[in-house]
Amino acid sequence: MAPLTHTKRMDLSGMAKSKIIVDCDPGVDDAIALLLAFASPGEIEVVGITTVIGNVSLPLTTRNALRITAMASRQDIPVYAGCSRPIILPRVQRGASVHGTDGLGDLGMPDATHEAESRHAVDFIIDTILREPGQITLCPIGPMTNIALALIKEPSIATKIKAIVFMGGAAFSPGNTATDAEFNIWIDPHAAQVVLSSGIPMTMFGLDVTRHATLTKARFDQLERDASPIMQTAIAMMRRYGSGDPALHDPCVTAFLIDPTLFKGVDAEIEVDCDQAGAYGRTRAVENGVGNGKPIHVITEVDDERLFQLIDQRLRLL
C-alpha cells in the first residue's frame, strides 16, 4: 500500500457558510449533531433534514428529526422521510440498546406539532442540488441509502454536489458489528459502495477518529453547569447513550464544518465489502489506483478537548 501522509489543515479565513442537507437516522448523536448545526448559523445553513432507517425504524427517525427541530424552535427547517429499508438486504435495527427504544434515550420527549414534508427525501436531495449546483454539501450521518438512490435516479447530480462529509466506516481500525463493519455502513453497504465510488469530493469520519471523541465524567460535569433547558435535555440523552464514556460520532461532522482545524486526516481510497459471505459492510483503505473511486479524505485525528469546548460553547447558545 502506498504510504499515507497527513494533509494540511484547512484555512478558515474567508470561508463561506456551508449550505447542508443532513441525512440522518436520529439517534442520540444525530440529535447532538443537529443541535450543533442549529447553534452555528454563522458557519452552517441547514437547508433540509432527510431521514433514513438506521438506529431505529424510519417512522421513528422521522419523528425524532421533527422532535429535535421543535426542541430548538427550528420548525422552519423542513424534514423529509426517506428510505425505510436498505437497497438490497433488509436489516434489523439494533440501535435500541444504544439509543433507547425511541432512539432518543426514552426520555418521553413530546412529539412535534409540525409534520414532515410530503415529498420523498430522495427527490428533495435531487431537486435541491439541481436548483443550486455546486452549493450543497451532503452530510450523511446514518446509512447512505437515500444518497445512493439519489445518485442512481439522477446521475448528473454527482458533478453538482459541492462535497460529502459523512460519518461511517473504519478505514484503519476495527468496526463495531459482528462482521467488523461500522454500523452505518453495515446497514447498507451497497449504498455506501455507490456513494464512495462516485468521485464526489468526500471527507470521512469513521471510527478511526470518532471513538476518540468522548464525553468523560468531567466533561458531563462541565456541561451541567448553568445548563439551559435544551442543554439539560441534550445531557439527559447523552447520559442514556450507550455505556461508559459515550462517543460523539455524528457531531464530528458538524464540528468539521464549523472548524476543520480540529481534525487531521489522510487521503486514501476506501473499499466496501459487499460479499454476504465475507466481512459484510467492512471498509478498508486500499492502495491508490486499486479502488473504484478517487481518494477520500479520511479523518484520523481529533483535538478532542477543543472539540468538546466547541460543543459546550455552541449548545449554550440555543
C-alpha positions as CSV (number, residue, x, y, z in Angstrom):
1,M,0.0,0.0,0.0
2,A,1.3,3.5,-0.8
3,P,2.3,5.5,2.2
4,L,-0.3,7.8,3.6
5,T,0.7,11.2,4.8
6,H,-1.2,13.8,6.8
7,T,-2.8,16.6,4.8
8,K,-2.5,20.2,5.8
9,R,-5.2,21.9,7.9
10,M,-7.7,23.9,6.1
11,D,-7.5,27.7,6.1
12,L,-10.8,29.1,7.5
13,S,-10.1,32.7,6.5
14,G,-12.8,33.9,4.2
15,M,-14.5,30.5,4.3
16,A,-18.1,30.8,3.1
17,K,-21.1,29.4,5.1
18,S,-21.8,25.8,4.3
19,K,-25.3,25.0,3.0
20,I,-26.0,21.5,4.0
21,I,-28.6,18.7,3.9
22,V,-28.3,16.5,6.9
23,D,-29.2,12.9,6.1
24,C,-29.7,11.1,9.4
25,D,-31.2,8.3,11.5
26,P,-31.8,10.0,14.9
27,G,-30.3,8.6,17.2
28,V,-28.8,10.5,20.2
29,D,-25.6,11.5,18.5
30,D,-27.5,12.6,15.4
31,A,-29.6,14.8,17.7
32,I,-26.4,16.5,19.1
33,A,-25.0,16.9,15.6
34,L,-28.2,18.7,14.5
35,L,-28.3,20.9,17.6
36,L,-24.7,21.9,17.0
37,A,-25.6,22.9,13.4
38,F,-28.6,24.9,14.6
39,A,-26.3,26.7,17.1
40,S,-23.9,27.7,14.4
41,P,-25.7,29.9,11.9
42,G,-22.6,31.8,11.1
43,E,-20.9,28.7,9.6
44,I,-23.8,26.4,8.7
45,E,-27.2,26.8,6.9
46,V,-29.3,23.6,7.2
47,V,-31.5,23.7,4.1
48,G,-33.2,20.4,5.0
49,I,-33.1,17.2,7.0
50,T,-33.7,13.8,5.4
51,T,-34.3,10.7,7.4
52,V,-33.5,7.0,6.8
53,I,-33.8,3.7,8.5
54,G,-30.9,3.0,10.8
55,N,-30.7,3.3,14.6
56,V,-34.5,2.8,14.7
57,S,-37.2,2.5,12.1
58,L,-38.0,5.2,9.5
59,P,-41.1,6.4,11.3
60,L,-39.1,6.8,14.5
61,T,-36.1,8.5,12.8
62,T,-38.6,11.0,11.1
63,R,-40.5,11.5,14.4
64,N,-37.2,12.2,16.1
65,A,-35.9,14.7,13.5
66,L,-39.2,16.6,14.0
67,R,-38.8,16.5,17.8
68,I,-35.3,17.9,17.5
69,T,-36.3,20.8,15.3
70,A,-39.2,21.6,17.6
71,M,-36.9,21.4,20.7
72,A,-34.6,24.0,19.1
73,S,-37.5,26.1,17.7
74,R,-36.3,25.4,14.2
75,Q,-39.6,24.2,12.7
76,D,-38.6,26.3,9.7
77,I,-36.2,23.6,8.6
78,P,-38.1,21.0,6.5
79,V,-37.9,17.3,7.3
80,Y,-38.3,14.7,4.5
81,A,-38.8,11.0,5.2
82,G,-36.6,8.7,3.0
83,C,-36.0,5.0,2.6
84,S,-37.4,2.5,5.1
85,R,-35.0,-0.3,4.1
86,P,-31.6,-0.8,2.6
87,I,-31.2,-1.2,-1.2
88,I,-30.5,-5.0,-1.3
89,L,-30.8,-6.8,2.1
90,P,-33.3,-5.9,4.7
91,R,-31.6,-5.3,8.1
92,V,-32.9,-5.4,11.6
93,Q,-32.4,-2.2,13.5
94,R,-30.3,-2.8,16.6
95,G,-29.8,0.7,17.9
96,A,-32.3,0.4,20.8
97,S,-29.6,-1.0,23.1
98,V,-27.5,2.2,22.4
99,H,-30.1,4.9,21.8
100,G,-33.2,3.6,23.6
101,T,-36.3,2.1,22.1
102,D,-37.5,5.5,20.8
103,G,-34.0,6.5,19.5
104,L,-33.6,9.5,21.9
105,G,-32.9,7.8,25.2
106,D,-36.5,7.1,26.1
107,L,-36.9,10.4,27.9
108,G,-40.5,10.8,26.9
109,M,-39.8,13.9,24.8
110,P,-43.0,15.4,23.5
111,D,-43.9,14.9,19.8
112,A,-43.6,17.9,17.5
113,T,-46.7,19.6,16.4
114,H,-45.4,20.1,12.8
115,E,-45.2,17.3,10.3
116,A,-42.7,16.0,7.7
117,E,-43.0,17.2,4.1
118,S,-44.9,15.1,1.6
119,R,-42.0,14.9,-0.9
120,H,-39.7,11.9,-0.6
121,A,-36.2,12.6,0.7
122,V,-34.5,11.3,-2.4
123,D,-36.5,13.7,-4.6
124,F,-35.7,16.6,-2.2
125,I,-32.0,15.9,-2.4
126,I,-32.1,15.7,-6.2
127,D,-34.2,18.8,-6.7
128,T,-32.1,20.9,-4.2
129,I,-28.8,20.0,-5.9
130,L,-30.1,20.7,-9.4
131,R,-31.5,24.0,-8.2
132,E,-28.3,25.0,-6.5
133,P,-25.4,23.3,-8.4
134,G,-22.1,23.4,-6.6
135,Q,-23.6,24.9,-3.4
136,I,-24.9,22.0,-1.4
137,T,-22.8,19.8,1.0
138,L,-24.4,16.5,1.9
139,C,-23.9,15.3,5.4
140,P,-24.9,11.6,5.8
141,I,-24.6,10.6,9.4
142,G,-26.6,7.4,9.0
143,P,-26.8,4.7,6.4
144,M,-26.3,6.1,2.9
145,T,-29.4,4.6,1.2
146,N,-31.0,8.0,0.4
147,I,-27.8,9.4,-1.1
148,A,-27.1,6.3,-3.2
149,L,-30.7,6.2,-4.6
150,A,-30.4,10.0,-5.5
151,L,-27.2,9.3,-7.4
152,I,-28.9,6.3,-9.2
153,K,-32.1,8.1,-10.0
154,E,-30.3,11.3,-11.2
155,P,-26.6,10.5,-12.0
156,S,-26.0,14.1,-13.2
157,I,-26.0,15.4,-9.6
158,A,-22.6,13.8,-8.9
159,T,-20.9,16.7,-10.5
160,K,-23.2,19.2,-8.9
161,I,-22.7,18.2,-5.2
162,K,-20.1,20.5,-3.6
163,A,-18.9,17.8,-1.2
164,I,-20.0,14.9,1.0
165,V,-18.9,14.9,4.7
166,F,-20.1,11.7,6.3
167,M,-19.9,9.6,9.5
168,G,-19.3,6.0,8.7
169,G,-16.8,3.2,8.2
170,A,-13.5,2.4,9.8
171,A,-10.5,2.6,7.4
172,F,-7.7,1.6,9.7
173,S,-9.4,0.2,12.8
174,P,-12.0,-2.4,13.8
175,G,-15.7,-1.8,13.3
176,N,-18.5,-2.2,15.9
177,T,-20.6,-5.0,14.4
178,A,-20.2,-8.8,14.2
179,T,-18.6,-8.6,10.7
180,D,-16.1,-6.0,12.0
181,A,-18.0,-3.3,10.0
182,E,-19.0,0.1,11.3
183,F,-22.8,0.2,11.9
184,N,-23.9,2.9,9.4
185,I,-22.1,1.1,6.5
186,W,-23.1,-2.4,7.8
187,I,-26.8,-1.4,7.5
188,D,-26.5,-0.7,3.7
189,P,-23.0,-1.5,2.3
190,H,-24.3,-1.5,-1.3
191,A,-25.5,2.1,-0.8
192,A,-22.1,3.0,0.6
193,Q,-20.3,1.5,-2.3
194,V,-22.4,3.6,-4.7
195,V,-21.6,6.8,-2.8
196,L,-17.9,6.2,-2.1
197,S,-17.1,5.3,-5.7
198,S,-19.0,8.3,-7.1
199,G,-15.9,10.6,-7.4
200,I,-17.6,13.3,-5.4
201,P,-15.2,15.3,-3.1
202,M,-15.6,13.5,0.2
203,T,-14.5,13.6,3.9
204,M,-14.9,10.5,6.0
205,F,-15.4,10.5,9.8
206,G,-15.0,6.8,10.7
207,L,-14.5,5.0,13.9
208,D,-10.7,5.7,13.4
209,V,-11.4,9.1,14.9
210,T,-14.9,9.3,16.3
211,R,-14.3,6.7,19.0
212,H,-11.7,9.1,20.5
213,A,-14.2,12.0,20.8
214,T,-15.8,11.0,24.1
215,L,-17.7,12.6,27.0
216,T,-16.0,11.8,30.3
217,K,-17.5,12.4,33.7
218,A,-15.6,15.7,34.0
219,R,-17.0,16.8,30.7
220,F,-20.5,15.9,31.7
221,D,-20.0,17.9,34.9
222,Q,-18.9,21.0,32.8
223,L,-21.9,20.7,30.5
224,E,-24.3,20.6,33.5
225,R,-23.1,23.9,34.9
226,D,-25.8,26.5,34.3
227,A,-27.3,24.3,31.7
228,S,-30.3,25.7,29.8
229,P,-33.4,23.6,29.3
230,I,-32.2,22.5,25.8
231,M,-28.8,21.7,27.3
232,Q,-30.4,19.7,30.1
233,T,-32.4,17.6,27.6
234,A,-29.3,17.0,25.4
235,I,-27.3,16.0,28.5
236,A,-30.0,13.6,29.6
237,M,-30.0,12.0,26.1
238,M,-26.2,11.6,26.1
239,R,-26.2,10.1,29.6
240,R,-28.5,7.3,28.3
241,Y,-26.4,6.8,25.2
242,G,-24.5,3.5,25.2
243,S,-22.3,2.7,28.1
244,G,-19.2,4.1,29.6
245,D,-18.0,7.4,28.1
246,P,-20.2,8.0,25.1
247,A,-18.6,8.8,21.8
248,L,-19.6,11.9,19.8
249,H,-19.6,10.1,16.5
250,D,-22.0,12.3,14.4
251,P,-21.2,15.7,15.9
252,C,-17.7,15.4,14.5
253,V,-19.2,16.0,11.0
254,T,-20.9,19.2,12.1
255,A,-17.9,20.4,14.1
256,F,-15.7,19.9,11.0
257,L,-17.9,22.3,9.0
258,I,-17.5,24.9,11.9
259,D,-13.8,24.5,12.4
260,P,-11.8,22.0,10.3
261,T,-8.6,22.7,12.2
262,L,-10.0,20.4,15.0
263,F,-9.1,17.5,12.8
264,K,-6.3,15.9,10.8
265,G,-6.6,13.2,8.1
266,V,-5.0,11.3,5.2
267,D,-6.1,10.7,1.6
268,A,-7.0,7.1,0.7
269,E,-9.3,5.1,-1.5
270,I,-12.0,3.3,0.5
271,E,-13.3,-0.1,-0.5
272,V,-16.6,-1.5,0.9
273,D,-17.1,-5.3,1.3
274,C,-20.5,-6.2,-0.1
275,D,-19.8,-10.0,0.0
276,Q,-22.5,-11.5,2.2
277,A,-20.3,-14.4,3.0
278,G,-17.4,-12.2,4.0
279,A,-16.8,-9.2,6.2
280,Y,-20.1,-7.7,5.1
281,G,-20.0,-3.9,5.3
282,R,-16.4,-3.6,6.3
283,T,-14.5,-0.7,4.9
284,R,-10.7,-0.6,4.3
285,A,-8.2,1.7,2.8
286,V,-6.7,0.4,-0.5
287,E,-3.6,1.3,-2.4
288,N,-4.1,4.4,-4.6
289,G,-5.2,3.3,-8.1
290,V,-6.7,0.0,-6.9
291,G,-10.0,1.1,-5.7
292,N,-13.1,2.2,-7.7
293,G,-13.1,5.9,-7.0
294,K,-10.9,8.9,-6.2
295,P,-9.2,9.2,-2.9
296,I,-11.3,10.2,0.1
297,H,-10.1,12.5,2.9
298,V,-10.1,10.1,5.9
299,I,-10.0,11.9,9.2
300,T,-7.7,10.1,11.7
301,E,-7.0,12.5,14.5
302,V,-9.1,14.9,16.6
303,D,-8.2,17.5,19.2
304,D,-10.9,16.1,21.4
305,E,-10.6,18.8,24.1
306,R,-11.1,21.6,21.6
307,L,-14.0,19.7,20.1
308,F,-15.7,19.3,23.4
309,Q,-15.2,23.0,24.2
310,L,-16.8,23.9,20.9
311,I,-19.8,21.7,21.6
312,D,-20.2,23.1,25.1
313,Q,-20.0,26.7,24.0
314,R,-22.3,26.3,21.0
315,L,-25.1,24.3,22.7
316,R,-25.3,27.0,25.3
317,L,-26.4,29.4,22.6
318,L,-29.6,27.5,22.0
